[in-house]
Amino acid sequence: MSNTWDVIIIGGGPAGSSAACTLRKAGRKVLVLEKEKFPRFHIGESLLPYNRPIFDELGVWSKIQAAGFMVKRGAQFWMGDGSLHTRLNFSKGSFTEFPESIQVERAKFDDILLRHAEELGAEVQEEALVTEHRIEKERVTVKFRAKDGTEHEAQAAFLMDASGLNNFTANRDKLREYYPGHKKIAIFGHYSGVQMTEGEEKGDILIVRRENSWFWMIPLADDKVSVGLVLDVNDFKALQQEPQAVFDDAVLSTKAVHDRMINAKPITQGHVLSDFSYTNRKLVSDRVVRVGDAAGFIDPIFSSGVMLAMHSGQRGAQVVHAALAAGKAMTFAMRRYEWSTRKHVSRFWQFIEKFYTKHFAQLFFQPSNKFRMVCAINCVLAGRPEMTFATWWRLRFFFALVWLQKRFSLAKPIEIR
């Protein structure tokens, strides 16, 4: 293995693999350092329609299609007591070009992406733990420990941090900032025997809204469903119970979930992820570009994680390629990447931030497509990276109505339980 590369990528998940594929297709010499052995279990199984153009551009769609993942045509949002629900049908959004997506087992999906990067010529080192990085005027130096315990050093012109929630370079530079009031914990697992929707709605993700928390239910196969509970960290601590006990009690007290899990049996359970929803003060610096969850992570309620990771990995790699061609450590395009990535995330964040409020729920669960507002919402939640003016003003109008709902009750009042 050479110790000099064009780009070193920390992390082989969707962001790192997308970056590696993009750089290899551009002819760059790439080293991917992944601390785990793939395939491995991971959270975040529901994808968005705008993943599709990225798959096509990376040349990996045929492999993903051959894997037989569950087709996802819509997203359903339910009240916890089962009294009310609404459905976003991606095929009926007039501003949304891609009518469907997929539900994936991340172990298999991530492995397909990483192997594709390898087939394109990226050097992939698994079970390689990065321990140190150093930015110099002309190069980046990375130290890592291989699976046999030996220490290694590699150099490159650029470093791309796709280290996920480990947030390697940003944590070392103290750049992480949490979104105020959004420290959450997710408790999740895979179950058989769950009663999910059939027919045209087969494959839909179900989001079940409770008073101060929510469930996801993601069908991965005909008899395998990912079920997760997301709640505030302080609420979890106040219960003084083990995570699985909190999950089980929440299932029992949530009719829309309990009715579907009467005959459910655990395949794997008790997985926990905590303290998410953060951003980094910088996504780019001299010879460093952060992508995926290493650029920031938001509440997964609208399934944006993998799509945002792959989009930022691809776009980040493109600006790195251009910087290499220009022989520069920092470029305007890198700064524009940071701006556009934050803007893309912010479109989801405005929905996430409001989702936990009653006045938002009263409009969202009783939608009106007047002025094609639902179509504009559909477009954003399908993951469209760029907004046209036609969608922009409709979203602004929708959030103006949300603001008015808090003060004047435009929609019928509903209870959240």
C-alpha positions as CSV (number, residue, x, y, z in Angstrom):
1,M,0.0,0.0,0.0
2,S,1.3,3.4,-1.0
3,N,1.5,6.0,1.8
4,T,0.8,9.0,-0.5
5,W,-2.6,9.7,-1.9
6,D,-4.7,12.4,-3.5
7,V,-7.3,12.1,-0.9
8,I,-7.7,10.1,2.4
9,I,-11.3,9.5,3.5
10,I,-12.0,8.7,7.1
11,G,-15.1,6.4,7.1
12,G,-16.6,4.0,4.6
13,G,-20.3,4.6,5.2
14,P,-22.6,6.2,2.6
15,A,-20.9,9.6,2.7
16,G,-17.4,8.1,2.5
17,S,-18.2,5.6,-0.2
18,S,-20.0,8.2,-2.3
19,A,-17.0,10.5,-2.0
20,A,-14.6,7.6,-2.9
21,C,-16.7,6.6,-5.9
22,T,-16.9,10.2,-7.1
23,L,-13.1,10.8,-6.8
24,R,-12.2,7.5,-8.4
25,K,-14.5,8.3,-11.4
26,A,-12.5,11.5,-11.7
27,G,-9.2,9.5,-11.7
28,R,-8.1,10.4,-8.2
29,K,-6.0,8.1,-5.9
30,V,-8.1,7.4,-2.8
31,L,-7.5,5.7,0.5
32,V,-10.6,4.9,2.7
33,L,-10.0,4.1,6.3
34,E,-13.0,2.4,8.0
35,K,-12.8,1.5,11.7
36,E,-15.3,-1.4,11.4
37,K,-15.5,-4.6,9.4
38,F,-18.3,-4.5,6.8
39,P,-21.1,-5.6,6.7
40,R,-22.1,-4.2,10.1
41,F,-25.5,-3.2,11.7
42,H,-26.4,0.5,11.5
43,I,-29.3,2.8,12.1
44,G,-31.0,4.7,9.3
45,E,-32.8,2.3,7.0
46,S,-35.3,4.5,5.1
47,L,-34.1,6.3,2.0
48,L,-35.6,9.2,0.0
49,P,-36.5,9.4,-3.7
50,Y,-33.6,11.9,-4.4
51,N,-31.1,9.2,-3.5
52,R,-31.9,7.8,-7.0
53,P,-30.0,10.3,-9.1
54,I,-26.9,9.9,-6.9
55,F,-27.1,6.1,-7.4
56,D,-27.2,6.6,-11.1
57,E,-24.3,9.1,-11.1
58,L,-22.1,6.8,-9.0
59,G,-23.0,3.8,-11.3
60,V,-24.2,1.7,-8.4
61,W,-28.0,1.6,-9.1
62,S,-28.0,-1.9,-10.9
63,K,-26.3,-3.4,-7.8
64,I,-28.7,-1.9,-5.4
65,Q,-31.6,-2.9,-7.6
66,A,-30.3,-6.5,-7.7
67,A,-30.2,-6.6,-3.9
68,G,-34.0,-6.7,-3.7
69,F,-34.6,-4.0,-1.2
70,M,-38.2,-3.1,-0.3
71,V,-39.7,-0.4,-2.5
72,K,-40.9,2.8,-0.6
73,R,-43.6,4.8,-2.3
74,G,-44.7,7.0,0.6
75,A,-44.5,8.0,4.2
76,Q,-47.4,7.8,6.6
77,F,-47.7,9.9,9.7
78,W,-50.0,8.6,12.5
79,M,-51.2,10.0,15.8
80,G,-50.3,7.7,18.7
81,D,-53.9,6.9,19.5
82,G,-54.6,5.9,15.9
83,S,-57.3,8.6,15.5
84,L,-55.7,10.5,12.7
85,H,-53.2,9.9,9.9
86,T,-51.9,11.4,6.7
87,R,-49.8,10.0,3.8
88,L,-47.2,11.6,1.5
89,N,-47.3,9.8,-1.8
90,F,-44.1,10.6,-3.6
91,S,-45.6,9.8,-7.0
92,K,-48.3,12.6,-6.6
93,G,-45.9,15.5,-5.8
94,S,-46.0,17.8,-8.8
95,F,-42.6,19.2,-7.9
96,T,-41.0,15.8,-7.3
97,E,-39.3,14.1,-10.2
98,F,-38.7,10.7,-8.5
99,P,-41.8,8.7,-7.5
100,E,-40.3,6.1,-5.1
101,S,-37.4,5.1,-3.0
102,I,-36.3,2.0,-1.0
103,Q,-36.1,0.7,2.5
104,V,-32.7,-0.9,3.2
105,E,-30.9,-3.0,5.7
106,R,-27.9,-0.8,6.2
107,A,-25.5,-3.7,6.7
108,K,-26.1,-4.9,3.1
109,F,-26.6,-1.5,1.6
110,D,-23.5,0.1,3.0
111,D,-21.4,-2.9,2.0
112,I,-22.7,-2.6,-1.6
113,L,-21.5,1.0,-1.7
114,L,-18.1,0.3,-0.1
115,R,-17.4,-2.6,-2.4
116,H,-18.5,-0.5,-5.4
117,A,-15.9,2.1,-4.4
118,E,-13.3,-0.7,-4.1
119,E,-14.2,-2.0,-7.6
120,L,-13.7,1.5,-9.0
121,G,-10.2,1.4,-7.6
122,A,-10.3,3.0,-4.1
123,E,-7.9,1.4,-1.6
124,V,-10.1,0.3,1.4
125,Q,-8.7,-0.5,4.8
126,E,-11.3,-1.9,7.2
127,E,-10.7,-2.2,10.9
128,A,-8.4,0.7,10.6
129,L,-8.7,3.1,13.5
130,V,-7.6,6.7,12.8
131,T,-5.8,8.0,15.8
132,E,-4.4,11.3,14.7
133,H,-4.4,13.8,11.8
134,R,-2.1,16.7,11.0
135,I,-2.7,19.5,8.5
136,E,0.4,21.0,7.0
137,K,0.9,23.6,4.2
138,E,1.4,21.1,1.4
139,R,-0.2,17.9,2.7
140,V,-2.3,16.1,5.3
141,T,-0.8,13.3,7.5
142,V,-3.0,10.7,9.0
143,K,-2.0,8.0,11.6
144,F,-4.0,4.9,12.0
145,R,-3.9,1.5,13.7
146,A,-4.5,-1.5,11.5
147,K,-6.5,-4.6,12.5
148,D,-3.3,-6.4,13.4
149,G,-2.4,-3.6,15.9
150,T,0.4,-2.1,13.8
151,E,0.7,1.6,13.5
152,H,0.7,3.3,10.1
153,E,1.0,6.8,8.6
154,A,-0.4,8.0,5.3
155,Q,-0.2,11.3,3.5
156,A,-2.5,13.0,1.0
157,A,-3.2,16.4,-0.5
158,F,-6.7,16.4,1.0
159,L,-8.6,14.8,3.9
160,M,-12.3,14.1,3.7
161,D,-13.9,13.4,7.1
162,A,-16.8,10.9,6.7
163,S,-16.4,9.5,10.2
164,G,-20.1,9.7,11.0
165,L,-21.2,10.5,14.6
166,N,-17.6,10.0,15.8
167,N,-17.1,13.4,14.1
168,F,-13.3,12.8,14.2
169,T,-11.7,16.1,13.0
170,A,-14.5,18.4,14.2
171,N,-14.4,16.9,17.8
172,R,-10.6,17.3,17.8
173,D,-11.0,21.0,16.8
174,K,-13.9,21.5,19.2
175,L,-16.3,22.5,16.4
176,R,-19.4,20.5,17.4
177,E,-22.5,22.5,18.5
178,Y,-25.8,20.8,19.6
179,Y,-29.1,22.2,18.5
180,P,-30.7,23.7,21.7
181,G,-33.5,21.5,23.1
182,H,-32.9,18.6,20.7
183,K,-30.9,16.1,22.8
184,K,-32.6,12.9,22.0
185,I,-32.2,9.2,22.5
186,A,-33.3,6.5,20.0
187,I,-34.1,2.9,21.2
188,F,-34.6,0.5,18.3
189,G,-34.5,-3.0,16.9
190,H,-35.7,-5.4,14.2
191,Y,-38.9,-7.4,14.7
192,S,-40.9,-10.1,12.9
193,G,-44.7,-10.5,13.0
194,V,-45.4,-6.7,12.7
195,Q,-48.6,-5.9,10.9
196,M,-47.7,-3.3,8.3
197,T,-49.7,-1.8,5.4
198,E,-50.2,-3.8,2.3
199,G,-51.3,-3.2,-1.3
200,E,-50.3,0.0,-2.9
201,E,-49.1,1.3,0.5
202,K,-46.8,-1.7,1.1
203,G,-43.3,-0.5,1.9
204,D,-44.4,2.8,3.4
205,I,-42.5,4.1,6.5
206,L,-44.8,4.8,9.4
207,I,-44.1,7.7,11.7
208,V,-46.2,7.6,14.9
209,R,-46.5,10.9,16.8
210,R,-46.8,10.8,20.6
211,E,-47.1,13.8,22.9
212,N,-43.3,14.4,23.3
213,S,-41.8,11.5,21.4
214,W,-42.3,9.4,18.3
215,F,-41.9,5.9,16.8
216,W,-40.6,4.8,13.4
217,M,-41.8,1.6,11.7
218,I,-39.8,0.7,8.6
219,P,-40.5,-2.5,6.6
220,L,-37.2,-4.0,5.5
221,A,-38.6,-7.3,4.2
222,D,-42.0,-9.1,4.2
223,D,-41.4,-10.2,7.8
224,K,-38.8,-7.8,9.1
225,V,-39.6,-4.3,10.4
226,S,-37.3,-1.8,12.0
227,V,-39.1,-0.2,15.0
228,G,-37.6,2.7,17.0
229,L,-38.6,5.1,19.7
230,V,-37.1,8.6,19.8
231,L,-37.6,10.7,23.0
232,D,-35.9,13.5,24.8
233,V,-32.8,12.5,26.8
234,N,-34.2,14.2,30.0
235,D,-37.5,12.4,29.7
236,F,-35.7,9.1,29.3
237,K,-33.5,9.8,32.4
238,A,-36.6,10.8,34.4
239,L,-38.1,7.3,33.8
240,Q,-35.2,5.7,35.5
241,Q,-35.6,2.5,33.5
242,E,-33.4,0.4,31.1
243,P,-33.8,1.4,27.4
244,Q,-35.7,-1.7,26.4
245,A,-38.2,-1.3,29.3
246,V,-38.8,2.3,28.2
247,F,-39.4,1.1,24.6
248,D,-41.7,-1.7,25.7
249,D,-43.8,0.6,27.9
250,A,-44.1,3.1,25.1
251,V,-45.3,0.4,22.7
252,L,-48.0,-0.7,25.2
253,S,-49.3,2.9,25.7
254,T,-49.3,3.8,21.9
255,K,-52.3,2.2,20.2
256,A,-51.1,2.8,16.7
257,V,-47.9,0.9,17.4
258,H,-49.3,-1.7,19.9
259,D,-52.0,-2.8,17.5
260,R,-49.4,-3.6,14.9
261,M,-47.0,-5.3,17.3
262,I,-49.4,-7.7,19.1
263,N,-47.7,-10.7,17.5
264,A,-44.3,-9.2,17.1
265,K,-41.1,-11.1,18.0
266,P,-37.7,-9.5,18.4
267,I,-35.0,-10.4,15.9
268,T,-32.6,-7.9,17.4
269,Q,-33.4,-5.2,20.0
270,G,-32.1,-2.9,22.6
271,H,-29.9,-0.8,20.3
272,V,-29.4,2.8,21.6
273,L,-28.2,6.0,20.0
274,S,-28.1,9.2,22.0
275,D,-27.3,12.9,21.9
276,F,-27.8,13.5,18.2
277,S,-28.9,16.7,16.3
278,Y,-25.7,18.8,16.1
279,T,-23.8,20.9,13.6
280,N,-20.2,21.8,13.2
281,R,-19.1,25.4,13.1
282,K,-16.9,24.7,10.0
283,L,-17.5,22.1,7.3
284,V,-14.4,23.1,5.3
285,S,-10.9,24.3,6.2
286,D,-7.5,24.1,4.5
287,R,-7.2,20.7,3.0
288,V,-10.2,19.3,4.9
289,V,-13.8,18.7,3.9
290,R,-16.4,17.2,6.2
291,V,-19.3,15.2,4.8
292,G,-22.2,13.1,6.0
293,D,-22.8,12.9,9.7
294,A,-19.3,14.4,10.2
295,A,-20.8,17.6,8.8
296,G,-23.7,17.5,11.2
297,F,-26.6,15.2,12.1
298,I,-30.3,16.0,12.5
299,D,-33.3,14.2,14.1
300,P,-34.1,11.3,11.7
301,I,-37.9,11.8,11.7
302,F,-38.0,12.6,8.0
303,S,-35.4,9.9,7.0
304,S,-33.0,12.5,5.6
305,G,-29.8,10.9,6.9
306,V,-28.5,8.7,4.1
307,M,-29.6,11.0,1.3
308,L,-27.9,14.0,3.0
309,A,-24.8,11.9,3.6
310,M,-24.5,10.7,0.0
311,H,-25.3,14.1,-1.5
312,S,-22.7,15.8,0.7
313,G,-20.2,13.0,0.0
314,Q,-20.6,13.4,-3.7
315,R,-20.6,17.2,-3.7
316,G,-17.7,17.4,-1.3
317,A,-15.7,15.1,-3.5
318,Q,-16.4,17.2,-6.5
319,V,-15.0,20.4,-4.9
320,V,-12.0,18.5,-3.6
321,H,-11.3,17.2,-7.1
322,A,-11.5,20.8,-8.4
323,A,-9.2,22.1,-5.6
324,L,-6.7,19.4,-6.5
325,A,-6.8,20.4,-10.1
326,A,-6.2,24.0,-9.1
327,G,-3.4,23.2,-6.7
328,K,-5.2,25.0,-3.8
329,A,-5.8,24.2,-0.2
330,M,-9.0,26.3,-0.1
331,T,-11.3,27.4,-2.8
332,F,-14.5,29.4,-3.2
333,A,-16.2,26.2,-4.4
334,M,-15.4,24.5,-1.0
335,R,-17.0,27.5,0.8
336,R,-20.0,27.3,-1.5
337,Y,-20.2,23.5,-0.7
338,E,-20.5,24.4,3.0
339,W,-23.2,27.0,2.3
340,S,-25.3,24.7,0.1
341,T,-25.0,21.8,2.5
342,R,-26.2,23.9,5.4
343,K,-29.1,25.2,3.2
344,H,-30.1,21.7,2.3
345,V,-30.1,20.6,5.9
346,S,-32.0,23.7,7.0
347,R,-35.0,22.8,4.8
348,F,-35.4,19.6,6.8
349,W,-34.6,21.3,10.1
350,Q,-37.5,23.7,9.7
351,F,-39.9,20.7,9.6
352,I,-38.1,18.9,12.4
353,E,-38.1,21.9,14.7
354,K,-41.8,22.5,14.2
355,F,-42.8,18.8,14.2
356,Y,-42.7,18.6,18.0
357,T,-45.2,21.5,18.4
358,K,-49.0,21.1,18.5
359,H,-49.8,23.9,16.1
360,F,-47.6,22.3,13.4
361,A,-49.2,18.9,13.9
362,Q,-52.7,20.4,13.7
363,L,-52.0,21.6,10.1
364,F,-49.6,18.8,9.1
365,F,-52.1,16.0,10.0
366,Q,-55.0,17.8,8.4
367,P,-53.4,18.8,5.1
368,S,-54.9,21.0,2.3
369,N,-53.3,21.0,-1.1
370,K,-54.7,24.4,-1.9
371,F,-52.1,26.3,-3.9
372,R,-50.3,22.9,-4.1
373,M,-48.7,23.4,-0.7
374,V,-48.7,19.6,0.0
375,C,-46.8,19.1,-3.3
376,A,-44.1,21.6,-2.1
377,I,-43.8,19.8,1.2
378,N,-43.6,16.5,-0.6
379,C,-40.8,17.9,-2.7
380,V,-38.7,18.9,0.3
381,L,-39.4,15.7,2.3
382,A,-38.4,13.6,-0.8
383,G,-35.0,15.2,-0.5
384,R,-34.8,17.6,-3.5
385,P,-31.5,19.5,-3.1
386,E,-32.5,22.7,-4.9
387,M,-35.8,24.6,-4.6
388,T,-37.4,26.4,-7.4
389,F,-39.3,29.7,-6.7
390,A,-42.5,27.8,-7.1
391,T,-41.7,25.5,-4.2
392,W,-40.0,28.2,-2.1
393,W,-43.0,30.6,-1.9
394,R,-45.4,27.7,-1.1
395,L,-43.2,26.6,1.8
396,R,-43.0,30.1,3.1
397,F,-46.8,30.3,2.9
398,F,-47.2,27.0,4.7
399,F,-44.9,28.1,7.6
400,A,-46.8,31.4,7.8
401,L,-49.9,29.4,8.3
402,V,-48.2,27.3,11.0
403,W,-47.3,30.6,12.7
404,L,-50.9,31.8,12.5
405,Q,-52.3,28.5,13.7
406,K,-50.5,29.0,17.0
407,R,-52.4,32.2,17.5
408,F,-55.7,31.9,15.7
409,S,-56.6,28.2,15.3
410,L,-57.1,28.1,11.6
411,A,-57.4,24.3,11.6
412,K,-59.5,22.0,13.8
413,P,-57.8,21.5,17.2
414,I,-56.5,18.0,17.8
415,E,-55.1,16.2,20.8
416,I,-51.7,14.6,20.6
417,R,-51.4,11.3,22.6
